[in-house]
Amino acid sequence: MKHSWQFICPNNPLFVQVSYFTAISFAGYAALKVLKPQEKPHALKDLDLLFTSVSASTVSSMGTIEIEDFSSTQLWVLTILMLIGSEVFTSMLGFHFIKARFGAKGSVNKMGHSFIVDVESINSENPGSNGNQGTNVVSLEDKDHVEYKTIKTLGYALMTYFLVANLGSSLAIYIYLRLVPDTQEVLKRKGIGYVIFSAFTAISSVGNCGFTPVNENMVIFQKNTILLLLIIPQILSGNTLFAPCLRFMMWSLKKITGKEEYHFILQHPKAFGYKHLMNSKECAYLMATVISFIIIQTILFCTLEWNSEALQEMNSYQKIVGALFQSVNARHAGESIVDLSSLSSSILVLYTIMMYLPGYTSFLPKDNEQHSNVGMKDKKRSVCENWVLSQLSYLAIILVLICITEREAMSRDPLNFNVFSITFEVISAYGNVGFSLGYSCQRLLNHNTDCKDASYGFVGRWSDKGKVILIIVMVFGRLKTLNMKGGSAWKLR
């Protein structure tokens, strides 16, 4: 029994991560359930509370409840969930498990002339490794050992990055609110404090969640260009440009302190099994790809939406900043300055593609340092692993299931419940983005006086079965890096 548990837990990152997100999601649900909002005419449904908790912990920002229905205390619960569910925190937590393991062993095993580091990463596989393997093996040639104090130094650096990113972002937004009367009036009208708005928005942005404590998301602040420009680097530093920012911080600390540990980290980023540590070439390729995607999206958005109804009240400068903000959020934050349903179909298709791509997508060539290990790992692949499907295959199955659960609504209300809207919602949940086309009573074929528009996402109008399926999609999307090579045994001829 003891050996079975050791096999399941340390060597199975999927088990560890599913357990982690399940635990914090149900803990968040319990907290939201106990801390009932005051002065609300109706009680929030249990499934909607669980959905919101999972959405926050997986940093998906898919909504079935208007965010202003929550009390300030409940907003703090969601803030904590977004904080501990963010990529920076979970990867840092995984690295501290690695550090604790090395500390317990006291040294690294020596094999021949190379020192081998067995790394248990609860977050994802290293580049070039088999995505279905729970243990990554990294060989350091020409190095005597990886000192434990170097691992500790990296751990402290990660903690510093985490604290500076979240606290610094919160402080920047708070100072902005104090200096700009327009935003103060909005928050006073809604009864939202400066501190909770600053912390909630900053942590959501750094974590790439996409929630904001106001129903309108960032639409209500679409003319506050300075606020949007403050949030953009927060979003990038917490996800798509996390690795380059982390390397830049390591380089800065090396220059400031002159410590050899930082030099070693920069020279041997793969030695620690931490996927967010990349060499300079990989960081350059990644930055080029991210910036290219942002530029392409911004140009297309400005070209197609410049005179649209969604941007008609904005001047030229505000439109450019808004387009940039919208483009950055498509990967993968999910905050929005416009009603997405009012955008052109071509932009929505572009956003669907952007939401599907993982954060570290790079179309530029990079060195694969572990080609020699691939053949050996392929031989060890079990029969069960050959039956693992690709990401697109799972999404196709999920779309079929949701079309089945929502078939009555699709027949009764085809303009709202169309296949593209459902696909957009599923891809958004899978990418942990949070974009949604919403639901409009004006699109009903048969006018219903009881229908009331709401600011939550399209999924809020789905059946309970559909919501449960999307909960699974959000968790699956949060763990997608563990199955990036799924379906490799399936060949299309």
C-alpha positions in Angstrom: 0.0 0.0 0.0 2.8 2.4 0.9 4.6 1.8 -2.4 1.3 2.2 -4.3 0.7 5.6 -2.7 4.2 6.7 -3.5 3.7 5.7 -7.1 0.3 7.5 -7.5 1.3 10.8 -5.7 4.9 11.8 -6.4 5.1 10.3 -10.0 1.6 11.4 -11.2 1.4 15.2 -11.7 -2.2 14.8 -13.0 -3.3 13.2 -9.7 -1.6 15.9 -7.7 -3.0 18.8 -9.7 -6.6 17.4 -9.8 -6.5 16.9 -6.1 -5.2 20.4 -5.5 -7.7 22.2 -7.7 -10.6 20.0 -6.4 -9.6 20.8 -2.8 -9.4 24.6 -3.2 -12.5 24.7 -5.4 -14.7 22.9 -2.8 -13.1 25.0 0.0 -14.0 28.1 -1.9 -17.5 26.8 -2.5 -17.9 26.2 1.2 -16.7 29.7 2.0 -19.0 31.3 -0.5 -21.9 29.3 0.8 -21.3 30.3 4.5 -20.6 33.9 3.7 -24.0 34.7 2.2 -24.5 38.1 0.6 -26.5 40.5 2.6 -29.7 42.3 1.5 -30.1 40.1 -1.6 -33.7 39.2 -2.6 -32.8 35.7 -3.8 -30.4 33.0 -2.6 -27.6 32.0 -5.0 -27.8 28.4 -6.3 -25.3 25.9 -4.9 -24.2 24.8 -8.4 -23.6 28.4 -9.4 -21.5 29.0 -6.3 -19.5 25.8 -7.1 -19.1 26.9 -10.7 -17.9 30.4 -9.6 -15.4 28.8 -7.2 -14.0 26.5 -9.9 -13.9 29.4 -12.3 -11.8 31.5 -9.9 -9.5 28.7 -8.8 -8.8 27.7 -12.4 -8.5 31.4 -13.4 -11.2 31.0 -16.0 -13.6 33.8 -15.1 -16.6 32.0 -16.7 -19.6 33.4 -14.9 -23.1 32.2 -14.1 -23.7 34.9 -11.4 -23.4 38.6 -11.7 -20.2 39.5 -9.7 -22.0 42.4 -7.9 -24.3 39.8 -6.3 -21.4 38.8 -4.0 -20.6 40.6 -0.8 -17.2 42.2 -0.1 -16.3 39.2 2.0 -17.1 36.8 -0.8 -15.1 38.9 -3.2 -12.1 38.4 -0.9 -12.7 34.6 -1.1 -12.6 34.8 -4.9 -9.5 36.9 -4.6 -7.7 34.2 -2.6 -8.9 31.5 -5.0 -7.5 33.5 -8.0 -4.3 34.0 -6.1 -3.6 30.4 -5.2 -4.9 29.1 -8.5 -2.7 31.4 -10.7 0.1 29.9 -12.8 2.8 31.8 -10.9 1.6 30.5 -7.5 1.0 26.9 -8.5 4.3 26.6 -10.3 6.0 28.2 -7.3 4.3 25.7 -5.1 5.4 22.8 -7.3 9.0 24.1 -7.1 8.9 24.3 -3.4 8.0 20.6 -3.4 11.1 20.0 -5.4 13.2 22.1 -3.0 11.8 20.2 0.0 12.6 16.9 -1.6 16.2 17.9 -2.3 16.5 19.3 1.3 15.3 15.9 2.6 17.9 14.0 0.5 20.7 16.4 1.3 22.4 15.8 -2.0 21.9 14.9 -5.6 22.5 11.4 -6.8 25.7 10.9 -8.9 25.6 8.6 -11.9 28.9 8.3 -13.8 30.3 11.7 -14.7 27.0 13.4 -14.7 24.7 14.4 -11.9 21.1 13.4 -12.5 18.2 15.4 -11.1 14.9 13.6 -10.8 12.3 16.3 -10.8 8.7 16.0 -9.7 6.9 18.8 -11.3 3.3 19.1 -10.2 2.7 21.8 -12.8 3.7 20.5 -16.2 6.4 18.7 -18.2 9.6 20.3 -19.4 10.0 21.3 -23.0 11.1 18.4 -25.0 9.9 15.8 -22.5 7.0 13.4 -22.9 3.9 15.0 -21.6 2.6 11.8 -20.2 5.6 11.2 -18.0 5.4 12.2 -14.4 9.1 12.4 -13.8 11.6 14.5 -15.8 15.2 13.6 -15.9 17.7 16.4 -16.4 21.4 15.7 -16.9 24.0 18.4 -16.2 27.3 17.7 -18.0 30.5 19.3 -16.8 29.0 20.3 -13.4 30.0 18.8 -10.1 26.6 19.3 -8.5 23.5 21.4 -8.1 24.0 23.0 -4.7 20.9 23.1 -2.4 21.5 26.8 -1.7 21.1 27.5 -5.4 17.7 25.8 -5.3 16.8 27.9 -2.2 18.0 31.0 -4.0 15.7 30.2 -6.9 12.8 29.6 -4.5 13.3 32.9 -2.8 13.4 34.6 -6.2 10.1 33.0 -7.3 8.5 34.2 -4.0 9.9 37.7 -4.6 8.5 37.7 -8.2 5.1 36.5 -6.9 4.9 39.2 -4.1 6.2 42.0 -6.2 3.8 41.2 -9.2 0.7 41.1 -7.0 1.4 43.7 -4.4 3.0 46.1 -6.9 0.1 45.8 -9.2 -2.4 46.3 -6.4 -0.6 49.4 -5.3 -0.4 50.8 -8.8 -4.2 50.4 -9.3 -4.9 51.8 -5.9 -2.8 54.9 -6.5 -4.6 55.4 -9.9 -8.0 55.2 -8.2 -7.0 57.8 -5.7 -5.8 60.2 -8.4 -8.7 59.9 -10.9 -12.1 61.2 -9.8 -14.0 59.4 -12.6 -13.1 56.0 -11.3 -13.9 57.0 -7.8 -17.4 58.0 -8.8 -18.0 54.6 -10.4 -16.9 52.7 -7.4 -18.9 54.9 -5.0 -22.0 54.4 -7.0 -21.5 50.7 -6.9 -20.5 50.6 -3.2 -17.1 49.0 -3.9 -14.1 50.0 -1.8 -10.8 51.1 -3.3 -8.8 48.4 -1.6 -10.9 45.4 -2.6 -11.2 46.7 -6.2 -7.4 47.2 -6.4 -6.5 43.9 -4.9 -9.2 41.9 -6.8 -8.4 43.5 -10.2 -4.6 43.2 -9.8 -4.6 39.6 -8.6 -7.1 38.7 -11.4 -4.9 40.4 -14.0 -1.6 38.9 -12.8 -3.3 35.5 -12.5 -4.9 35.9 -16.0 -8.3 35.2 -14.5 -10.4 38.0 -16.0 -12.8 38.7 -13.2 -13.4 42.3 -12.1 -15.6 43.3 -9.1 -18.0 45.2 -11.4 -20.7 43.6 -13.6 -19.5 45.5 -16.7 -16.0 44.1 -16.4 -13.7 46.7 -18.0 -16.4 48.2 -20.4 -17.2 50.8 -17.8 -13.5 51.8 -17.8 -12.9 51.7 -21.6 -12.0 55.4 -21.7 -9.6 55.2 -18.7 -6.6 54.5 -20.9 -4.0 54.8 -18.1 -5.8 52.1 -16.1 -5.8 49.8 -19.2 -2.1 50.5 -19.8 -1.4 49.7 -16.1 -3.2 46.3 -16.4 -1.6 45.2 -19.7 1.9 44.5 -18.2 0.3 42.8 -15.3 -1.4 40.4 -17.6 1.7 39.7 -19.7 3.9 39.2 -16.6 1.6 36.6 -15.1 1.3 34.2 -18.1 2.5 34.6 -21.7 5.7 36.6 -20.8 6.2 35.1 -17.3 9.3 33.2 -18.4 11.1 36.2 -20.1 10.2 38.4 -17.1 11.5 35.8 -14.7 14.8 35.5 -16.6 15.1 39.3 -16.7 14.6 39.4 -12.9 17.3 36.7 -12.5 19.7 38.7 -14.7 18.9 41.9 -12.7 19.5 40.1 -9.4 22.8 38.8 -10.7 23.9 42.3 -11.7 22.9 43.8 -8.4 24.1 41.1 -6.0 26.8 39.4 -8.0 25.9 36.0 -6.5 27.2 33.0 -8.3 23.8 31.2 -7.8 22.0 33.6 -10.2 24.8 33.0 -12.8 24.3 29.3 -12.5 20.5 29.6 -12.8 20.9 31.7 -16.0 23.5 29.3 -17.5 21.6 26.1 -16.6 17.8 26.9 -16.6 16.9 23.3 -17.3 18.7 22.0 -14.3 15.8 22.6 -11.9 12.9 21.0 -13.8 11.0 24.3 -13.7 9.4 24.9 -17.0 9.2 28.7 -16.6 13.0 28.9 -16.5 14.1 29.2 -20.2 17.3 30.1 -21.9 17.8 33.4 -23.6 17.1 32.0 -27.1 13.8 30.5 -26.0 12.7 33.7 -24.2 13.5 35.7 -27.3 11.5 33.4 -29.5 8.6 33.4 -27.1 8.6 37.2 -26.8 8.7 37.6 -30.6 5.7 35.2 -30.9 3.6 36.9 -28.2 4.3 40.4 -29.6 3.5 39.3 -33.1 0.1 37.8 -32.0 -0.7 41.1 -30.2 0.2 43.3 -33.2 -1.8 41.1 -35.6 -4.8 41.2 -33.4 -4.6 44.9 -32.7 -4.3 45.8 -36.4 -7.2 43.6 -37.4 -9.3 44.9 -34.5 -8.6 48.5 -35.5 -9.3 47.8 -39.2 -12.6 46.0 -38.7 -14.0 47.7 -35.6 -12.8 51.3 -35.9 -16.2 52.7 -36.8 -18.2 50.0 -35.0 -21.0 50.7 -32.5 -18.9 49.2 -29.7 -16.2 51.9 -30.1 -18.3 54.9 -31.2 -18.0 56.9 -28.0 -14.1 56.6 -27.9 -11.6 58.9 -29.5 -8.7 57.6 -31.7 -6.2 57.2 -28.9 -8.7 55.4 -26.7 -9.6 53.1 -29.6 -5.9 52.1 -30.1 -5.3 51.5 -26.4 -8.6 49.6 -26.2 -7.7 47.4 -29.2 -4.3 46.7 -27.6 -5.9 45.8 -24.3 -8.5 43.5 -26.0 -5.7 41.8 -28.0 -3.6 41.1 -24.9 -6.6 39.7 -23.0 -7.4 37.2 -25.8 -4.4 35.3 -24.4 -5.5 34.4 -21.7 -6.8 36.9 -19.3 -10.4 37.5 -20.5 -11.0 41.1 -19.4 -12.9 43.1 -22.0 -13.7 46.7 -22.8 -16.5 45.9 -25.3 -19.6 43.6 -25.6 -18.0 40.7 -27.6 -21.3 39.9 -29.3 -21.2 43.2 -31.1 -17.9 42.4 -32.7 -17.5 41.1 -36.3 -17.5 37.4 -36.9 -13.9 37.5 -38.2 -12.6 39.0 -34.9 -14.5 36.4 -32.9 -13.0 33.6 -35.0 -9.6 35.1 -34.4 -10.2 35.3 -30.7 -11.3 31.6 -30.7 -8.0 30.6 -32.2 -6.0 32.8 -29.8 -7.9 31.3 -26.8 -7.1 27.8 -27.9 -3.4 28.3 -28.1 -1.4 27.6 -24.8 0.4 30.5 -23.2 3.9 29.4 -24.3 3.0 28.8 -27.9 5.9 29.6 -30.2 6.0 29.1 -33.9 9.7 30.0 -34.1 12.3 27.2 -34.0 14.1 26.3 -30.8 16.6 23.7 -29.8 15.3 20.4 -28.4 17.9 19.2 -26.0 16.3 15.9 -25.2 15.8 14.3 -28.7 18.0 11.4 -27.5 15.5 10.6 -24.8 12.4 10.5 -26.9 13.0 7.1 -28.5 13.6 5.5 -25.1 10.5 7.1 -23.7 8.4 6.1 -26.7 9.4 2.4 -26.1 8.3 2.6 -22.5 4.9 4.1 -23.5 2.2 1.9 -22.1 -0.7 0.5 -24.1 -3.2 2.7 -22.2 -1.2 5.9 -23.2 -1.6 4.9 -26.9 -5.4 5.4 -26.4 -5.1 9.0 -25.0 -6.9 11.4 -27.3 -5.7 14.7 -28.6 -6.9 18.0 -27.1 -9.2 18.7 -30.2 -10.7 15.2 -29.8 -11.8 15.9 -26.3 -13.2 19.3 -27.2 -15.2 17.8 -30.0 -16.7 15.2 -27.6 -17.5 18.0 -25.2 -19.2 20.0 -27.8 -21.3 17.1 -28.8 -22.3 16.5 -25.2 -23.2 20.1 -24.6 -25.3 20.2 -27.8 -27.2 17.2 -26.5 -27.8 18.8 -23.0 -28.9 22.1 -24.6 -30.8 20.7 -27.6 -34.2 22.0 -26.3 -32.8 25.6 -25.9 -31.1 25.4 -29.3 -34.4 24.5 -30.9 -36.4 27.1 -29.0 -33.9 29.9 -29.1 -31.6 29.4 -32.1 -30.2 32.9 -32.3 -28.7 32.7 -28.8 -28.1 29.0 -28.6 -26.2 28.5 -31.9 -23.2 26.2 -32.4 -20.7 29.0 -32.7 -21.7 30.6 -29.4 -21.4 27.2 -27.7 -18.1 26.5 -29.3 -16.8 30.0 -28.3 -17.9 29.4 -24.7 -16.2 25.9 -24.6 -12.9 27.1 -26.1 -12.9 30.1 -23.7 -13.4 27.7 -20.7 -10.8 25.3 -22.1 -8.3 28.1 -22.5 -9.2 29.5 -19.1 -9.8 32.9 -20.7 -13.4 33.9 -19.8 -14.5 35.6 -23.0 -18.3 35.1 -23.6 -20.8 36.2 -26.2 -23.4 36.5 -23.4 -27.1 36.1 -23.8 -29.5 38.8 -25.2 -33.3 38.8 -24.7 -33.5 40.9 -27.9 -32.4 37.9 -29.9 -35.4 35.8 -28.8 -37.6 34.8 -31.7 -40.6 35.0 -29.5 -40.5 38.0 -27.3 -40.7 37.2 -23.6 -41.5 40.0 -21.1 -40.1 37.9 -18.3 -36.6 37.7 -19.9 -34.1 40.0 -18.3 -30.6 40.6 -19.7 -27.7 39.9 -17.3 -24.0 40.6 -17.3 -22.9 37.1 -16.6 -21.7 34.7 -19.4 -23.6 32.7 -21.8 -23.1 29.6 -19.7 -25.4 31.2 -17.0 -28.3 30.4 -19.3 -27.4 26.7 -19.7 -28.9 23.8 -18.0 -27.4 22.3 -14.9 -25.9 19.4 -16.9 -24.3 21.8 -19.3 -22.8 23.8 -16.4 -21.3 20.6 -14.9 -19.7 19.7 -18.2 -18.2 23.2 -18.4 -16.8 22.8 -14.9 -15.0 19.7 -16.1 -13.8 21.7 -19.2 -12.3 24.5 -17.0 -10.3 22.0 -14.9 -9.3 20.0 -18.0 -8.1 23.3 -19.6 -6.1 24.2 -16.5 -4.3 20.9 -16.7 -3.9 20.8 -20.5 -0.1 21.0 -20.4 0.0 17.5 -19.0 -1.6 16.1 -22.2 0.0 18.3 -24.9 1.2 15.2 -26.8 -2.0 13.2 -26.4 -3.3 11.5 -29.5 0.1 10.9 -31.0 -0.7 7.2 -31.6 -3.6 8.2 -33.9 -2.6 8.7 -37.5 -4.7 10.3 -40.3 -3.8 8.7 -43.6 
